Amino acid sequence: MLTLQTEFEKLQVLSKEWTVKKIADFENEKSQIAEIFENINEARITLQVETGLQVSKIVHSIEESLKRSLLKDLQPSNIADYKYYLEGEKKEVLRRVVCTPGTRERLQAEIVSWARDPSSATIYWLFGAAGTGKSTIAYTVARRFEVATANDPVALGGNFFCSRQFEETRSAGRIIRTIAYHLALRCKPFADALSHCGNFDTIHQDVDTQLESLLIAPWKASKLARCAEPSAPSQFLIIIDALDEIDGHEGFKFLRSLLNVIHSHHLQDIKFFVTSRREQALETHVNSFTDREFYHLEWVSPKEAQADIRTYLSTELPSLHSDDVEKLVTTAAGLFIYAATITKYLAKHHPQEQRKLIEWLSGAMPSHHSRMTALLDNLYHQILSDAFGDFEEEFLLHRQQVLFTLLCTAVRTSTLIVSQLLEHDNADIADEVVQHLHAVLYVEDNKVFWYHKSFADFLFDKTRSKKFWCHLDDHHRLLTRSCFQIMKKGLQFNVASIPSSFIFNKDNPALVTMVEQRISPTLGYSCQHWHYHLLLSMSNSLESVLKEFLQLHALFWIEAMNLMGLDGLCEVMLQTASKAGIQSALANHFAEAARFALYFSGSAASLSTPHLYISALATWPSNQEPCRTWRSHFPRIPAFENVAGNEMSLMTIQTKSGVTSVAFSSDGSHIISGSDDHSVQVWNASTGQEQKVLEGWHTNGVTSVAFSSDGSQTVSGSGDHLVRLWDASTGQGLKVLEGHTYKVTLAAFSSDGSQIVSGSEDDSVRVWDASTGQELKVLRGHTNAVNSVAFSSHGSHIVSGSWDASVRVWDASTGRELKVLRGHTHAVNSVAFSSHGSRIVSGSRDKSVRVWDASTGQELKVLKGHTNEVTSVAFSSVGSHIVSGSWDASVRVWDASTGQELK
């Protein structure tokens, strides 16, 4: 700017000169003017460049800020990205390599042609058996479309390479948010739309919700902006590899959801390439859509598959003679996992040894099983024979136990932990086993993994592995004993040598170091996972071990778990053990220990470990085993004579206002409560810690709360006339169910979680679709406020109780009133079905409890004993007992068949 100003001033000076002088100095002045304009032009160009740079910096800063924001909001998986840098053997396990040049050429050409064709199907599903090369093809396609060009306007929009070996790559919930992040980096209009309309709280919700909120909605919203950028890619390709590696059946559920979304939204300018193993039911579902393409790798002709494997082997093992290559090609029979495994296996052998091994492998072909399975079995037998074949039986057995333990631990572990679980001081032998089995095992982050699931499947199948078979029950039994033995040796009173009970754990700077020194990784593993092995090995032969554990070391174990910050797991683990098929007395002792563990973990005593003994054990009201024996070992801890007997609560959760409704999740891990302050809270049932506060939606007191059967959602009813649906894990509001015109008294899920029923003071019962929030039915018939509603266990019927003194039974699918049960003389406060749905129980202001036949409406029993109105009733899980609560300050238990009051 300063240069421009100077040059303009020079021009002004020249313009004011005397005309005679101008004529006299014409040539000189002409030269000066030309020089001035040249300087002005250079200054103009400099200004444009500097301005452009400043604008570019600002735009870059904005884009980087948006990128960081999306990274924080979406929390994508890094390792699932095909470009993630994989070091060492991890590169081999995930098989992130391109197809060997000259292989799979026809199939690659077909996929590229599909991706380029705007009129082709939106989704391409490539499926096949394990080891047929699906991931290698997916990786090659991803590399192929990494960068779009003028002649090839298709670009890779996002990718997710699944693997069961790593937690973040085997979770279906990570897929969409990772793909959305990748796509936002490639497509600026999508990134802008995602940041404006994307609901980032959905990252912890189900796949359908993520698809809608993080992909479909912003993709549609960005359409006009995308069309306005002619230089941008015209088509984006999303690649999702190895969906069968996702935990459970969630991968196939994901693909089903993706297909349904594509079918309903008719997406443009975006395509999906997906690979997995074959799933017959899903294949049938896929066939019902027109907008799809799929290819079964078994459709590759034998000649083509053999040619590909010949090329691959010749490239990977260039020293092999052509005759040996042909033998391996014939033996592999089109199975790429065989070719990949044999390559790793042969690579560490001398050429002469390689020839002998090839002769053996090509000549030993079992006749049973499918050919593909037999090929792998043959190869795995050879690998194991080489690793173990030269050892005496005793040493062979130990090496096999090392291998079995590597496969059977609850989590992937180090060779040292495996060795110590087998009572060996060092990991030399375990390291040697892993080294000898390099073709099937690898080490990453000091943990041992296996390359392919087929190896574990082989070892756990007796008919396939024969002498190398791992008997799961026996080995888990061995590991259960080992865990308890390690805890017996390593656990003790005050294991971390805490000097005082007058300090919280968090305020003790030396505690972390002491815990690391005193609780070894193997002891830590045993403390955290003994119940896993117990459940997989339960037999009467372990009862003596369990009894010994409960004598005293279970108390030391609770101490150690508290020091590791895992005391919230103690109650769950002990309850699990109590239900593991052990004899009843021992089961009762484990249940008692579980109650004590909950009493401790849910109290302030857990904040300072020594108070496990001087507070929790001292004040525990029960005098049953094993706590009675535990207390006898510490005669100097305080004794309390005025403890409130067995009626003392295990945990007290303090809330900010009056609680109107509570419920457990089906697995007992969480508690939900509704309050007068319009909020809903979710609590950890083992520690009493508040997990989520669901607030901001209700504008009046909450009257009812409930969990869905899978614990993923909660429903609440309120005096604001609304029913609201929430995500239990995130606390995010999902749906508002509007329709009632007065206070909602109760809301509940059907057993499968697909529907919600609610009752209200507007005299109506309403049925809602839990996924959409749509009102399905309005059940009218009551002439006064509805106080209570419930689904039958199979979801086909609904029962309601009302201030009009009636109980009504409804058909849940049609909304038709089936029965009106009359007998109560005052308002009915509570109703419930028995577990099999054949009986109904009701409680009323008339002080009675009544039992009804659900199919006929006949009154079967009138249970009298309460002296004030009955507020709540329920059947036991098997339907043999009824429990009732009343304003007379009593809870009564009744025999459901006789009506006799039991307690």
ZAMARGU-4260 file (C-alpha; in steps of 0.2 Angstrom, whole numbers, plus 5000, padded with zeros to 4 digits):
<rodrens>
0) 5000/5000/5000 | 5014/5012/5004 | 5022/5009/4987 | 5006/5013/4978 | 5004/5029/4987
5) 5022/5035/4983 | 5020/5031/4965 | 5003/5041/4964 | 5011/5056/4972 | 5025/5056/4959
10) 5011/5056/4945 | 5003/5071/4954 | 5019/5081/4955 | 5022/5078/4936 | 5005/5084/4932
15) 5007/5100/4941 | 5023/5105/4931 | 5024/5120/4919 | 5018/5115/4901 | 5034/5123/4893
20) 5045/5112/4904 | 5034/5097/4900 | 5037/5099/4882 | 5055/5102/4884 | 5057/5086/4895
25) 5045/5076/4886 | 5056/5061/4883 | 5062/5061/4901 | 5045/5063/4908 | 5038/5049/4897
30) 5051/5038/4904 | 5047/5043/4922 | 5028/5040/4919 | 5032/5022/4911 | 5042/5018/4926
35) 5029/5024/4938 | 5015/5014/4930 | 5027/4998/4930 | 5030/5001/4949 | 5011/5003/4951
40) 5008/4987/4942 | 5021/4977/4952 | 5013/4984/4968 | 4996/4979/4962 | 5002/4961/4959
45) 5011/4961/4976 | 4995/4967/4984 | 4984/4954/4975 | 4996/4940/4980 | 4997/4946/4998
50) 4978/4948/4999 | 4976/4930/4992 | 4988/4923/5004 | 4979/4931/5018 | 4962/4925/5012
55) 4970/4908/5009 | 4977/4908/5027 | 4960/4913/5034 | 4951/4899/5024 | 4964/4886/5029
60) 4962/4892/5047 | 4943/4890/5046 | 4945/4873/5038 | 4957/4867/5051 | 4946/4873/5064
65) 4931/4863/5057 | 4942/4848/5055 | 4947/4848/5073 | 4929/4851/5078 | 4923/4836/5068
70) 4937/4825/5075 | 4932/4830/5093 | 4913/4828/5089 | 4914/4811/5079 | 4928/4802/5088
75) 4932/4792/5073 | 4943/4776/5073 | 4961/4779/5067 | 4966/4761/5065 | 4951/4757/5054
80) 4957/4769/5040 | 4965/4759/5027 | 4979/4773/5026 | 4983/4770/5045 | 5002/4766/5046
85) 5004/4749/5052 | 5021/4743/5058 | 5029/4726/5059 | 5017/4711/5060 | 5002/4721/5062
90) 5003/4725/5044 | 5002/4706/5040 | 4988/4702/5052 | 4976/4715/5045 | 4982/4711/5027
95) 4982/4729/5021 | 4991/4726/5005 | 4986/4728/4987 | 4982/4713/4976 | 4998/4706/4969
100) 5000/4713/4951 | 4992/4702/4939 | 4979/4695/4951 | 4960/4698/4953 | 4961/4708/4937
105) 4944/4704/4930 | 4935/4707/4947 | 4944/4723/4950 | 4939/4729/4933 | 4921/4724/4936
110) 4921/4734/4953 | 4929/4749/4945 | 4916/4749/4931 | 4902/4748/4944 | 4909/4763/4954
115) 4911/4774/4938 | 4894/4770/4931 | 4881/4783/4938 | 4867/4772/4933 | 4873/4756/4943
120) 4867/4750/4960 | 4871/4760/4975 | 4879/4746/4985 | 4890/4732/4980 | 4892/4717/4992
125) 4907/4706/4989 | 4906/4690/5000 | 4915/4674/5002 | 4922/4661/5014 | 4936/4666/5026
130) 4953/4668/5017 | 4947/4671/4999 | 4955/4688/4998 | 4941/4700/5001 | 4951/4712/5012
135) 4965/4713/4999 | 4953/4717/4986 | 4945/4730/4997 | 4962/4738/5000 | 4966/4738/4982
140) 4950/4747/4977 | 4952/4760/4991 | 4970/4764/4984 | 4963/4764/4967 | 4950/4778/4971
145) 4961/4788/4983 | 4962/4803/4971 | 4949/4808/4958 | 4955/4815/4941 | 4946/4823/4927
150) 4945/4807/4918 | 4940/4797/4933 | 4929/4808/4944 | 4925/4795/4957 | 4934/4798/4973
155) 4936/4788/4989 | 4924/4796/5002 | 4927/4786/5017 | 4932/4769/5023 | 4931/4757/5038
160) 4942/4741/5038 | 4935/4730/5052 | 4945/4718/5062 | 4941/4708/5078 | 4959/4710/5084
165) 4956/4728/5090 | 4942/4735/5100 | 4939/4750/5090 | 4939/4740/5073 | 4926/4727/5079
170) 4912/4740/5085 | 4898/4743/5073 | 4895/4760/5082 | 4911/4766/5076 | 4908/4764/5057
175) 4896/4778/5052 | 4905/4791/5063 | 4922/4787/5055 | 4915/4787/5037 | 4906/4804/5041
180) 4923/4811/5046 | 4932/4804/5031 | 4919/4811/5019 | 4919/4828/5028 | 4938/4829/5024
185) 4935/4825/5006 | 4919/4835/5003 | 4918/4853/5010 | 4899/4855/5007 | 4896/4839/5016
190) 4907/4845/5030 | 4897/4861/5032 | 4881/4853/5032 | 4887/4840/5044 | 4893/4854/5056
195) 4876/4863/5054 | 4863/4849/5055 | 4873/4834/5061 | 4867/4828/5078 | 4884/4823/5086
200) 4876/4816/5101 | 4870/4801/5091 | 4888/4794/5090 | 4883/4783/5105 | 4866/4778/5098
205) 4861/4764/5087 | 4867/4762/5069 | 4850/4767/5061 | 4850/4784/5071 | 4869/4787/5066
210) 4865/4784/5048 | 4851/4796/5047 | 4859/4810/5058 | 4877/4809/5053 | 4876/4803/5034
215) 4860/4804/5026 | 4853/4821/5032 | 4869/4831/5029 | 4872/4822/5013 | 4855/4827/5006
220) 4857/4845/5014 | 4873/4847/5004 | 4866/4843/4987 | 4865/4861/4980 | 4882/4866/4987
225) 4890/4850/4979 | 4882/4854/4962 | 4889/4871/4963 | 4907/4865/4964 | 4911/4858/4946
230) 4929/4854/4951 | 4924/4843/4965 | 4922/4824/4962 | 4905/4820/4955 | 4904/4803/4964
235) 4910/4797/4981 | 4914/4779/4985 | 4912/4772/5003 | 4922/4756/5007 | 4917/4745/5022
240) 4928/4729/5024 | 4925/4713/5034 | 4909/4716/5042 | 4909/4698/5049 | 4923/4704/5060
245) 4911/4715/5070 | 4906/4708/5087 | 4892/4696/5087 | 4880/4698/5073 | 4881/4717/5073
250) 4890/4718/5056 | 4877/4709/5047 | 4864/4720/5056 | 4873/4735/5050 | 4873/4729/5032
255) 4854/4726/5034 | 4852/4744/5041 | 4862/4751/5027 | 4852/4742/5014 | 4836/4748/5021
260) 4842/4766/5022 | 4848/4765/5004 | 4831/4758/4998 | 4821/4771/5007 | 4832/4787/5003
265) 4837/4783/4985 | 4854/4791/4988 | 4863/4800/4973 | 4882/4803/4970 | 4887/4791/4984
270) 4890/4772/4983 | 4895/4759/4995 | 4907/4744/4993 | 4905/4731/5007 | 4914/4715/5010
275) 4910/4701/5022 | 4908/4682/5024 | 4892/4675/5017 | 4876/4676/5027 | 4861/4666/5019
280) 4847/4676/5028 | 4855/4692/5023 | 4858/4686/5005 | 4839/4683/5004 | 4836/4700/5011
285) 4847/4708/4998 | 4839/4699/4984 | 4823/4708/4989 | 4831/4725/4983 | 4834/4731/4966
290) 4847/4744/4970 | 4861/4732/4974 | 4875/4722/4966 | 4883/4707/4974 | 4897/4695/4970
295) 4901/4678/4978 | 4920/4675/4977 | 4916/4657/4974 | 4909/4662/4957 | 4927/4665/4952
300) 4931/4651/4940 | 4944/4638/4946 | 4956/4642/4932 | 4956/4661/4936 | 4958/4658/4954
305) 4973/4646/4951 | 4981/4659/4939 | 4979/4672/4953 | 4987/4661/4966 | 5001/4656/4954
310) 5006/4674/4952 | 5005/4678/4970 | 5016/4663/4975 | 5028/4667/4962 | 5030/4684/4968
315) 5031/4680/4986 | 5042/4665/4985 | 5053/4669/4970 | 5066/4656/4974 | 5053/4642/4972
320) 5054/4630/4957 | 5040/4631/4945 | 5035/4613/4948 | 5034/4617/4967 | 5023/4632/4963
325) 5011/4622/4953 | 5010/4609/4967 | 5005/4623/4979 | 4993/4630/4967 | 4984/4614/4965
330) 4984/4611/4984 | 4978/4629/4988 | 4962/4626/4977 | 4958/4644/4976 | 4960/4648/4994
335) 4970/4664/4997 | 4972/4662/5016 | 4981/4645/5012 | 4993/4654/5000 | 4996/4668/5012
340) 4999/4656/5027 | 5010/4644/5017 | 5020/4659/5011 | 5024/4664/5029 | 5027/4646/5034
345) 5039/4642/5020 | 5048/4659/5021 | 5059/4654/5036 | 5064/4637/5029 | 5079/4633/5019
350) 5075/4629/5000 | 5078/4610/5002 | 5066/4610/5017 | 5053/4620/5007 | 5053/4606/4994
355) 5051/4592/5007 | 5037/4602/5015 | 5028/4605/4998 | 5029/4587/4994 | 5021/4582/5011
360) 5007/4596/5010 | 5003/4592/4992 | 5002/4573/4995 | 4991/4573/5011 | 4974/4578/5007
365) 4960/4572/5020 | 4944/4566/5011 | 4932/4572/5025 | 4926/4590/5028 | 4924/4603/5014
370) 4939/4605/5003 | 4943/4622/5009 | 4942/4617/5027 | 4953/4602/5024 | 4966/4612/5016
375) 4968/4624/5031 | 4967/4609/5043 | 4981/4600/5033 | 4992/4616/5034 | 4988/4620/5052
380) 4992/4602/5057 | 5009/4604/5048 | 5013/4620/5057 | 5009/4613/5074 | 5018/4597/5070
385) 5034/4607/5066 | 5032/4618/5081 | 5028/4603/5094 | 5033/4587/5085 | 5050/4584/5092
390) 5046/4586/5111 | 5043/4573/5124 | 5025/4571/5129 | 5028/4581/5145 | 5036/4596/5136
395) 5023/4594/5122 | 5009/4596/5134 | 5016/4611/5142 | 5019/4620/5125 | 5001/4616/5120
400) 4995/4623/5136 | 5004/4639/5132 | 4995/4640/5115 | 4978/4636/5123 | 4980/4649/5136
405) 4985/4662/5123 | 4968/4658/5114 | 4957/4656/5130 | 4962/4672/5140 | 4947/4684/5142
410) 4958/4697/5134 | 4974/4697/5124 | 4988/4696/5135 | 5007/4695/5136 | 5018/4679/5136
415) 5023/4683/5153 | 5005/4683/5160 | 5002/4667/5151 | 5017/4659/5158 | 5013/4664/5176
420) 4995/4658/5174 | 5003/4641/5170 | 5015/4643/5185 | 5031/4647/5176 | 5042/4661/5182
425) 5048/4667/5165 | 5041/4668/5148 | 5055/4660/5138 | 5045/4644/5133 | 5030/4655/5129
430) 5040/4666/5118 | 5048/4651/5110 | 5030/4644/5106 | 5025/4661/5098 | 5041/4661/5088
435) 5039/4644/5081 | 5021/4648/5077 | 5025/4664/5068 | 5014/4659/5053 | 4998/4659/5064
440) 5003/4671/5079 | 5010/4688/5081 | 5015/4700/5095 | 5009/4718/5095 | 5010/4730/5110
445) 5017/4715/5120 | 5001/4705/5117 | 4999/4690/5107 | 4986/4689/5093 | 4982/4677/5080
450) 4981/4681/5061 | 4965/4673/5057 | 4950/4667/5066 | 4951/4650/5057 | 4966/4645/5067
455) 4956/4646/5084 | 4941/4638/5076 | 4953/4623/5071 | 4960/4621/5088 | 4943/4621/5097
460) 4936/4608/5085 | 4941/4590/5090 | 4936/4582/5074 | 4948/4594/5064 | 4963/4597/5076
465) 4963/4579/5083 | 4979/4577/5094 | 4981/4596/5095 | 4963/4599/5101 | 4960/4611/5115
470) 4946/4605/5127 | 4938/4622/5131 | 4930/4616/5147 | 4945/4608/5154 | 4957/4622/5150
475) 4945/4635/5157 | 4944/4625/5173 | 4963/4625/5174 | 4964/4644/5172 | 4950/4646/5185
480) 4961/4636/5197 | 4976/4646/5192 | 4968/4663/5195 | 4962/4658/5212 | 4979/4651/5216
485) 4988/4667/5211 | 4976/4677/5221 | 4979/4666/5236 | 4997/4669/5235 | 4997/4688/5230
490) 4982/4695/5240 | 4984/4701/5258 | 4977/4713/5270 | 4983/4731/5266 | 4992/4725/5251
495) 4997/4742/5246 | 5004/4746/5264 | 4993/4762/5266 | 4999/4770/5282 | 4983/4778/5287
500) 4964/4777/5285 | 4963/4796/5287 | 4967/4800/5269 | 4957/4797/5253 | 4965/4786/5239
505) 4965/4801/5227 | 4975/4811/5240 | 4989/4798/5242 | 5003/4802/5230 | 5012/4786/5233
510) 4997/4774/5231 | 4998/4772/5212 | 5016/4767/5213 | 5013/4755/5227 | 4998/4747/5218
515) 5009/4744/5202 | 5022/4736/5213 | 5011/4725/5224 | 4998/4720/5211 | 5007/4712/5196
520) 4999/4711/5179 | 4996/4693/5182 | 4988/4696/5198 | 4978/4710/5191 | 4972/4698/5177
525) 4967/4685/5189 | 4957/4697/5200 | 4948/4704/5185 | 4944/4688/5175 | 4942/4673/5187
530) 4923/4674/5184 | 4925/4673/5165 | 4935/4656/5166 | 4923/4650/5180 | 4908/4652/5169
535) 4916/4643/5155 | 4922/4628/5166 | 4909/4626/5180 | 4910/4609/5188 | 4908/4602/5206
540) 4927/4600/5206 | 4929/4618/5209 | 4918/4620/5224 | 4932/4617/5236 | 4942/4631/5228
545) 4927/4643/5229 | 4924/4639/5247 | 4943/4642/5251 | 4942/4659/5242 | 4927/4665/5252
550) 4935/4661/5269 | 4945/4677/5268 | 4954/4680/5251 | 4938/4686/5244 | 4939/4701/5256
555) 4957/4705/5251 | 4951/4703/5233 | 4938/4717/5236 | 4952/4728/5243 | 4963/4725/5228
560) 4949/4729/5215 | 4946/4745/5225 | 4964/4750/5223 | 4963/4746/5204 | 4947/4757/5203
565) 4937/4742/5199 | 4927/4739/5215 | 4911/4742/5205 | 4913/4725/5196 | 4914/4715/5212
570) 4896/4714/5215 | 4892/4708/5197 | 4906/4695/5197 | 4901/4688/5214 | 4883/4687/5209
575) 4888/4679/5192 | 4897/4666/5203 | 4882/4663/5214 | 4872/4658/5198 | 4885/4647/5190
580) 4877/4631/5195 | 4886/4628/5212 | 4877/4620/5227 | 4864/4631/5235 | 4873/4635/5252
585) 4889/4640/5243 | 4878/4650/5231 | 4870/4659/5245 | 4887/4663/5252 | 4893/4671/5236
590) 4876/4681/5235 | 4880/4687/5253 | 4897/4692/5248 | 4890/4701/5233 | 4878/4711/5244
595) 4893/4716/5255 | 4903/4721/5240 | 4889/4732/5234 | 4887/4740/5251 | 4905/4745/5251
600) 4907/4751/5233 | 4891/4761/5234 | 4896/4770/5250 | 4909/4784/5254 | 4919/4771/5262
605) 4926/4765/5245 | 4935/4782/5243 | 4948/4776/5256 | 4952/4758/5255 | 4956/4755/5273
610) 4937/4758/5277 | 4933/4742/5268 | 4937/4735/5285 | 4935/4748/5298 | 4918/4755/5291
615) 4910/4743/5279 | 4914/4727/5288 | 4911/4734/5305 | 4894/4741/5301 | 4888/4727/5290
620) 4872/4721/5298 | 4871/4703/5293 | 4879/4689/5303 | 4879/4677/5289 | 4894/4668/5280
625) 4906/4673/5274 | 4905/4690/5282 | 4904/4682/5299 | 4920/4673/5297 | 4929/4689/5289
630) 4924/4699/5304 | 4931/4686/5316 | 4949/4689/5308 | 4948/4707/5313 | 4942/4707/5332
635) 4949/4725/5334 | 4938/4733/5322 | 4923/4743/5329 | 4907/4733/5334 | 4890/4741/5333
640) 4876/4735/5343 | 4862/4746/5336 | 4864/4742/5318 | 4846/4741/5310 | 4847/4722/5307
645) 4845/4715/5289 | 4833/4729/5285 | 4849/4741/5282 | 4850/4747/5264 | 4865/4741/5254
650) 4866/4758/5246 | 4859/4775/5248 | 4859/4787/5233 | 4857/4805/5237 | 4846/4815/5225
655) 4842/4834/5224 | 4823/4832/5225 | 4809/4820/5229 | 4810/4804/5219 | 4793/4798/5211
660) 4798/4782/5201 | 4813/4770/5200 | 4818/4755/5190 | 4832/4743/5187 | 4839/4739/5169
665) 4837/4721/5165 | 4855/4716/5168 | 4854/4725/5185 | 4869/4736/5181 | 4860/4753/5181
670) 4846/4761/5190 | 4834/4775/5183 | 4825/4788/5194 | 4812/4801/5190 | 4811/4817/5201
675) 4800/4831/5206 | 4813/4843/5198 | 4808/4837/5181 | 4824/4827/5178 | 4828/4809/5175
680) 4844/4801/5182 | 4853/4786/5177 | 4864/4778/5191 | 4878/4765/5192 | 4869/4751/5202
685) 4886/4744/5209 | 4894/4761/5214 | 4879/4773/5216 | 4888/4785/5205 | 4877/4796/5194
690) 4880/4791/5175 | 4868/4803/5166 | 4856/4817/5170 | 4842/4818/5157 | 4835/4835/5160
695) 4829/4850/5150 | 4814/4841/5141 | 4801/4839/5154 | 4793/4855/5161 | 4784/4846/5176
700) 4787/4832/5188 | 4792/4815/5181 | 4779/4802/5186 | 4786/4786/5178 | 4802/4779/5172
705) 4807/4763/5164 | 4821/4754/5154 | 4819/4745/5138 | 4823/4726/5139 | 4840/4728/5131
710) 4844/4743/5142 | 4848/4755/5128 | 4833/4766/5130 | 4823/4774/5144 | 4805/4781/5144
715) 4798/4794/5156 | 4781/4801/5159 | 4777/4818/5167 | 4764/4830/5173 | 4768/4840/5157
720) 4757/4828/5148 | 4772/4821/5138 | 4780/4804/5136 | 4799/4805/5132 | 4811/4793/5125
725) 4830/4794/5129 | 4846/4786/5124 | 4851/4777/5141 | 4870/4778/5137 | 4871/4796/5131
730) 4856/4804/5140 | 4851/4812/5123 | 4833/4815/5121 | 4827/4804/5106 | 4808/4807/5104
735) 4794/4817/5111 | 4777/4807/5111 | 4763/4820/5111 | 4745/4816/5112 | 4740/4815/5130
740) 4730/4830/5137 | 4733/4828/5155 | 4746/4821/5167 | 4754/4805/5161 | 4754/4792/5176
745) 4764/4778/5169 | 4774/4773/5154 | 4782/4756/5150 | 4790/4746/5136 | 4785/4730/5128
750) 4796/4716/5131 | 4805/4717/5114 | 4807/4736/5116 | 4797/4740/5100 | 4782/4748/5108
755) 4778/4759/5122 | 4761/4760/5132 | 4756/4775/5143 | 4741/4779/5154 | 4735/4796/5158
760) 4723/4807/5169 | 4715/4810/5152 | 4706/4793/5154 | 4716/4786/5139 | 4729/4772/5136
765) 4740/4775/5121 | 4752/4764/5112 | 4767/4771/5103 | 4780/4765/5090 | 4797/4766/5100
770) 4808/4769/5085 | 4798/4783/5077 | 4788/4790/5091 | 4772/4788/5081 | 4755/4786/5090
775) 4749/4769/5085 | 4733/4767/5095 | 4722/4776/5108 | 4713/4764/5119 | 4697/4772/5126
780) 4685/4764/5138 | 4690/4770/5155 | 4679/4784/5162 | 4692/4791/5174 | 4710/4793/5176
785) 4721/4778/5171 | 4733/4775/5185 | 4743/4760/5179 | 4747/4751/5162 | 4757/4735/5158
790) 4761/4724/5143 | 4760/4705/5144 | 4777/4697/5142 | 4774/4692/5124 | 4767/4709/5120
795) 4750/4704/5113 | 4740/4711/5127 | 4739/4727/5138 | 4731/4728/5155 | 4726/4745/5163
800) 4719/4750/5180 | 4709/4766/5183 | 4701/4778/5195 | 4684/4771/5188 | 4688/4755/5199
805) 4690/4744/5184 | 4704/4733/5176 | 4703/4732/5157 | 4712/4720/5145 | 4716/4726/5128
810) 4722/4718/5111 | 4739/4727/5109 | 4739/4725/5090 | 4721/4731/5086 | 4717/4742/5102
815) 4701/4732/5104 | 4695/4730/5122 | 4694/4712/5127 | 4689/4711/5145 | 4683/4723/5159
820) 4687/4715/5176 | 4676/4722/5189 | 4676/4718/5208 | 4686/4733/5216 | 4675/4746/5224
825) 4688/4760/5223 | 4702/4766/5212 | 4714/4753/5205 | 4732/4760/5208 | 4742/4746/5201
830) 4741/4731/5189 | 4753/4718/5182 | 4753/4702/5172 | 4761/4686/5177 | 4777/4681/5167
835) 4767/4668/5157 | 4753/4681/5154 | 4739/4670/5161 | 4736/4679/5177 | 4733/4698/5181
840) 4735/4705/5199 | 4728/4722/5204 | 4729/4733/5219 | 4716/4746/5224 | 4711/4760/5236
845) 4699/4748/5243 | 4714/4739/5252 | 4712/4723/5243 | 4724/4714/5231 | 4714/4704/5217
850) 4720/4690/5205 | 4711/4687/5189 | 4711/4675/5174 | 4718/4685/5160 | 4709/4675/5146
855) 4692/4674/5154 | 4692/4690/5166 | 4686/4679/5180 | 4691/4684/5198 | 4701/4670/5205
860) 4707/4677/5222 | 4704/4692/5234 | 4719/4694/5245 | 4714/4704/5261 | 4726/4710/5275
865) 4731/4727/5271 | 4723/4741/5282 | 4725/4755/5269 | 4725/4757/5251 | 4737/4746/5240
870) 4748/4756/5230 | 4759/4743/5220 | 4758/4725/5216 | 4769/4713/5206 | 4771/4694/5202
875) 4788/4685/5206 | 4797/4680/5190 | 4790/4662/5190 | 4773/4668/5195 | 4772/4658/5211
880) 4771/4673/5223 | 4764/4691/5223 | 4771/4706/5232 | 4761/4721/5237 | 4764/4738/5245
885) 4752/4749/5254 | 4750/4765/5263 | 4748/4755/5279 | 4767/4755/5279 | 4769/4736/5275
890) 4775/4725/5261 | 4766/4708/5260 | 4770/4692/5251 | 4757/4681/5245 | 4755/4663/5238
895) 4748/4666/5220 | 4739/4650/5219 | 4731/4649/5237 | 4730/4668/5241 | 4738/4664/5258
900) 4748/4678/5266 | 4766/4671/5268 | 4776/4686/5275
</rodrens>
